[in-house]
Amino acid sequence: MQNYNKKDMPPIIGVVPDYSYTNEQSQRHYTLRENYITRIHENGGKAFIIPYCLDSIDFYIKMCDGIMFTGGGYTIDPSIFNQERITSLPINHRRTEFEMALFRKALCADSSYSRSAENTNTNQIDNSKKKLFESKMIPILGICAGAQLINVALGGDLIQVVQGHAYSNAKECSHEIFVSGGKILPSIACSKKISVNSSHSQAIGRIGDDIVASAVCDDGIIECIEKVGHDFCLGVQWHPEYYANEALDSAIFRAFIEASARYKANSSIREVA
């Protein structure tokens, strides 16, 4: 048995890939674009890809200093949020089952800290203590479908069909969005109006519990969400891994890795057999 002090290691980011399902079991495979991993490494993190093993979720949570939920060309089963299916996107049951379980377990791992904060008189807790509570919550970044997953997992729903947001070139900004609330995105964005790329045919509808919309498009589509009371739980509808708006997008990854470093610094020594 060998001990490794987490403080001597870079933040470890678990990345959930997409999953390509076919009837031929031998042809089923995970898919993940390289730029997701590249952006983590460029900003000081170390990534590992999380396979969909439900019985390993506790292990993944112990391993991770941050978790990233990526995009994908599928839909969450609309029956989960009490809607009839009207989208033509395929349902990815296996991915949704695993991501829901992983996300909720990550929040459960945070719950002892959250309850401690909630049970403390807010008039008696100073900002440094509040930040300490929040820094003990596993940082989460959801991108495109990953942002939608966060919202649905917290009781929200989706707009199943959205027009005018599925541009083909994700390497270029395609429209502007407006920072409207929250604390994470406003601390990252350099202005209230920012340009982003866009490559989605669904969107966040009714927001879930303890979620705030922190950016919207001029047509009312929610472009960014945050979980209230969390050091870093951010869902963006665009694809920052392409660096279409390099200043903004790199700052998002940098802030995510910095939050993961704070979480790591508050974690115990990791034992590796």
Residue pairs with C-beta under 8 A, 6 or more apart in sequence:
1 271
1 273
2 271
2 272
2 273
3 269
3 270
3 271
3 272
4 269
4 270
4 271
4 272
5 269
5 270
6 65
6 264
6 265
6 267
6 268
6 269
6 270
7 264
7 265
9 46
9 264
9 270
10 44
10 45
10 46
10 261
11 44
11 45
11 46
11 65
11 66
11 257
11 260
11 261
11 263
11 264
12 45
12 46
12 47
12 48
12 63
12 64
12 65
12 66
12 260
12 264
13 40
13 45
13 46
13 47
13 48
13 64
13 65
13 66
13 67
13 68
13 256
13 257
13 260
14 47
14 48
14 49
14 50
14 60
14 63
14 64
14 66
14 67
14 68
15 32
15 36
15 37
15 40
15 47
15 48
15 49
15 50
15 67
15 68
15 70
16 50
16 67
16 68
16 69
16 70
16 95
16 98
16 99
16 102
16 146
17 30
17 31
17 32
17 49
17 50
17 51
17 70
18 30
18 31
18 32
18 70
18 71
18 72
18 73
18 74
18 92
18 95
19 28
19 29
19 30
19 31
19 52
19 72
19 92
19 94
19 95
20 27
20 28
20 29
20 30
20 31
21 28
21 90
21 92
21 94
22 28
30 49
30 51
30 52
32 49
32 70
33 241
35 241
35 242
36 47
36 68
36 70
36 143
36 241
37 47
38 241
39 240
39 241
39 243
39 249
39 250
39 253
40 46
40 47
40 68
40 253
40 257
41 47
42 250
42 253
43 250
43 253
43 254
43 256
43 257
44 254
44 257
44 261
45 65
45 66
45 256
45 257
45 260
47 68
48 63
50 60
50 67
50 102
52 94
52 95
52 98
53 98
54 97
54 98
54 101
57 101
57 102
57 105
58 105
60 102
61 102
61 105
61 106
61 109
61 138
62 270
63 270
64 106
64 138
65 138
65 139
65 260
65 261
65 263
65 264
65 267
66 138
66 139
66 140
66 141
66 232
66 256
66 257
66 259
66 260
66 263
67 102
67 103
67 106
67 138
67 139
67 140
67 141
68 140
68 141
68 142
68 143
68 146
68 256
69 99
69 103
69 140
69 141
69 142
69 143
69 145
69 146
69 147
69 149
69 150
70 143
70 144
70 145
70 146
71 143
71 144
71 145
71 146
71 199
71 200
71 239
72 92
72 95
72 144
72 145
73 89
73 90
74 89
74 90
74 91
74 92
74 95
74 145
75 85
75 87
75 89
75 90
75 91
75 92
75 158
75 160
75 202
76 91
76 92
76 96
76 145
76 148
76 149
76 152
76 158
77 85
77 91
77 93
77 96
78 84
78 85
78 86
78 87
78 158
78 160
79 85
80 96
80 152
81 152
81 156
81 157
81 158
82 157
83 157
83 158
83 160
85 91
85 160
86 160
86 161
87 160
87 161
87 201
87 202
89 201
89 202
96 149
99 146
99 149
99 153
100 149
100 152
100 153
103 140
103 149
103 150
103 153
104 153
106 138
106 140
109 138
110 136
110 137
110 138
110 230
113 133
113 136
113 137
114 133
114 137
114 229
116 133
117 125
117 130
117 133
117 134
117 229
120 129
131 231
132 266
134 229
134 230
134 231
135 231
135 259
135 262
135 263
135 265
135 266
136 263
136 266
137 230
137 231
137 232
137 233
137 263
138 263
139 231
139 232
139 233
139 256
139 259
139 260
139 262
139 263
140 150
140 227
140 230
140 232
140 233
140 234
141 232
141 234
141 235
141 236
141 252
141 256
142 148
142 149
142 150
142 234
142 235
142 236
143 235
143 236
143 239
143 240
143 241
144 199
144 200
144 236
144 237
144 238
144 239
145 200
145 202
146 235
147 204
147 224
147 225
147 235
147 236
147 237
148 158
148 202
148 203
148 204
148 235
148 237
150 208
150 211
150 225
150 227
150 233
150 235
151 157
151 158
151 204
151 207
151 208
151 211
151 225
151 235
152 158
152 208
153 208
154 208
154 209
154 210
154 211
154 227
155 208
155 209
156 204
156 205
156 206
156 207
156 208
156 209
156 211
157 205
157 206
158 202
158 203
158 204
158 205
159 202
159 203
159 204
159 205
159 221
160 202
161 201
161 202
162 200
162 201
162 202
162 203
162 221
164 219
165 175
165 198
165 199
165 200
165 201
165 203
165 217
165 221
166 198
166 199
166 200
166 201
167 174
167 197
167 198
167 199
168 199
169 197
170 197
170 199
170 239
170 242
170 244
171 197
171 242
171 243
171 244
172 197
172 244
173 195
173 196
173 197
173 244
173 245
174 196
174 197
174 198
175 195
175 196
175 198
175 217
175 218
176 193
176 194
176 195
176 196
176 217
176 218
177 193
177 194
177 195
177 196
177 215
177 216
177 217
177 223
177 224
177 238
178 192
178 193
178 194
178 215
178 216
178 217
178 218
179 185
179 186
179 189
179 191
179 192
179 193
179 194
179 214
179 215
179 224
180 213
180 214
180 215
180 216
181 212
181 213
181 214
182 212
182 213
182 214
182 224
182 225
182 226
183 226
184 214
184 226
184 232
184 234
184 255
185 214
185 215
185 224
185 226
185 234
186 214
187 255
188 248
188 251
188 252
188 255
189 248
189 251
190 247
190 248
194 215
194 245
194 248
195 244
195 245
195 248
196 223
196 236
196 238
196 240
196 244
196 245
196 248
197 238
197 239
197 242
197 244
197 245
198 237
198 238
199 238
199 239
200 237
203 221
203 222
203 237
204 213
204 221
204 222
204 225
204 235
204 237
207 213
207 222
207 225
210 227
210 228
210 229
211 225
211 226
211 227
211 228
212 225
212 226
212 228
213 222
213 224
213 225
214 224
214 225
214 226
214 234
215 222
215 223
215 224
216 222
216 223
217 223
221 237
222 237
223 236
223 237
223 238
224 234
224 235
224 236
224 237
225 234
225 235
226 233
226 234
226 235
227 233
231 259
231 262
231 263
232 255
232 256
232 259
232 260
234 252
234 256
236 252
238 244
240 248
240 249
240 250
240 252
240 253
241 249
241 253
242 249
243 249
243 250
